[in-house]
Amino acid sequence: MDKSHYIIRGGVEGRERLRILSRLMRPTSLDLLQRAGIRPGMACLEVGCGGGDLAFDLARMVSPGGRVVATEIDEIKLDIARREAEAQQISNIEFKLADVTQDELEQEFDLVHARFVLTHLPTPEHALTRMRRALRPGGIVAVEDIDFRGYFCHPDCGAVRRYVDLYTQTVRRRGGDPNIGPRLPALLSGAGFEAVQMNVVQQAGTSGEVKLITPITMENIAEAVVAEGFASQAEIDEIVAELYAFARNPSSVLSMPRFVEAWGRRPTA
Ligand SMILES: C[S@@+](CC[C@H](N)C(=O)[O-])C[C@H]1O[C@@H](n2cnc3c(N)ncnc32)[C@H](O)[C@@H]1O
């Protein structure tokens, strides 16, 4: 399966980063799913599920009677997710190796969700068309994605500016859009969804994981940044050290990217 468009380290280390990201995102993602209309009994598709944290929540939200299919292109993350689902005794979930840009899922779902996946795809419109086809008429789509232009910090920090610059350039070079967030409503409408709505989420803080996710992400994109020739490993090591120092300083403020949520329905007719 082709993973060359994806700039963030996969496998076990990538899964550990996603665990932190999922803890940060959990409250707003669950709110989004409630607002979009998730209910017990539904069949849900989680696209690009990563380590499966949100898929586990989905499986609990649709119980009793509902089920979740969670897809991913990274087999190592899928294996970890299967083991964790078993350990958490979640039985109404199935993890599948599938690329949203290529593989059709021959099933009808009530709800399809994707978080931080469309940003990495050269043609997110094609993925959304596949997601629409995977829904029954009247089924719900909910997506969440980033706008890297929303990053901010106080006081000004050169390492944060350089990180935003390197992340942005590298995602673009691999064909993605690091600022896809505000495009989501139009992308959903263009893919044939109706009753499209949106919401903006911005997280920032003075301590904890909301700040640490920035140096952790810099470490996890280093390989792609170096491979694309945007920085040397030596420069990245310096940026990572500065970002950790900035994140651990209780008098500094550091945000995450701006997040845009969008949701809608597949038309009934
Ligand atoms: C930033 S991670 C987000 C993971 C998870 N959705 C979350 O929010 O915790 C993006 C995930 O999408 C997966 N991915 C990338 N391209 C994909 C594709 N074409 N089809 C399915 N999954 C893909 C990556 O392997 C990665 O695990």
The ligand as a Tripos MOL2 file, in Angstrom:
@<TRIPOS>MOLECULE
LIG
   27    29     1     0     0
SMALL
NO_CHARGES

@<TRIPOS>ATOM
      1 C1         -2.7680   12.3010   11.3570 C.3       1 LIG1
      2 S1         -3.2140   10.6010   11.3770 S.3       1 LIG1
      3 C2         -4.8020   10.6760   12.1940 C.3       1 LIG1
      4 C3         -5.2680    9.3530   12.7250 C.3       1 LIG1
      5 C4         -6.6450    9.3490   13.3700 C.3       1 LIG1
      6 N1         -7.6620    9.6890   12.3840 N.3       1 LIG1
      7 C5         -6.6990   10.3010   14.5440 C.2       1 LIG1
      8 O1         -7.2210   11.4080   14.3930 O.co2     1 LIG1
      9 O2         -6.1800    9.9430   15.6300 O.co2     1 LIG1
     10 C6         -3.6870   10.2300    9.7020 C.3       1 LIG1
     11 C7         -3.8630    8.7450    9.4830 C.3       1 LIG1
     12 O3         -4.4000    8.5390    8.1720 O.3       1 LIG1
     13 C8         -3.7680    7.4170    7.6090 C.3       1 LIG1
     14 N2         -3.8600    7.5750    6.1540 N.ar      1 LIG1
     15 C9         -3.1080    8.3570    5.3550 C.ar      1 LIG1
     16 N3         -3.4900    8.2220    4.0720 N.ar      1 LIG1
     17 C10        -4.5250    7.3430    4.0610 C.ar      1 LIG1
     18 C11        -5.3320    6.7780    3.0360 C.ar      1 LIG1
     19 N4         -5.1160    7.1050    1.7530 N.pl3     1 LIG1
     20 N5         -6.3150    5.9030    3.3600 N.ar      1 LIG1
     21 C12        -6.5130    5.5710    4.6730 C.ar      1 LIG1
     22 N6         -5.7690    6.0610    5.6990 N.ar      1 LIG1
     23 C13        -4.7750    6.9300    5.3960 C.ar      1 LIG1
     24 C14        -2.3380    7.4590    8.1420 C.3       1 LIG1
     25 O4         -1.6820    6.2010    8.0750 O.3       1 LIG1
     26 C15        -2.5660    7.9530    9.5770 C.3       1 LIG1
     27 O5         -2.6850    6.9040   10.4890 O.3       1 LIG1
@<TRIPOS>BOND
     1     1     2 1
     2     2     3 1
     3     2    10 1
     4     3     4 1
     5     4     5 1
     6     5     6 1
     7     5     7 1
     8     7     8 2
     9     7     9 1
    10    10    11 1
    11    11    12 1
    12    11    26 1
    13    12    13 1
    14    13    14 1
    15    13    24 1
    16    14    15 ar
    17    14    23 ar
    18    15    16 ar
    19    16    17 ar
    20    17    18 ar
    21    17    23 ar
    22    18    19 1
    23    18    20 ar
    24    20    21 ar
    25    21    22 ar
    26    22    23 ar
    27    24    25 1
    28    24    26 1
    29    26    27 1
@<TRIPOS>SUBSTRUCTURE
     1 LIG1         1 GROUP 0 **** ****
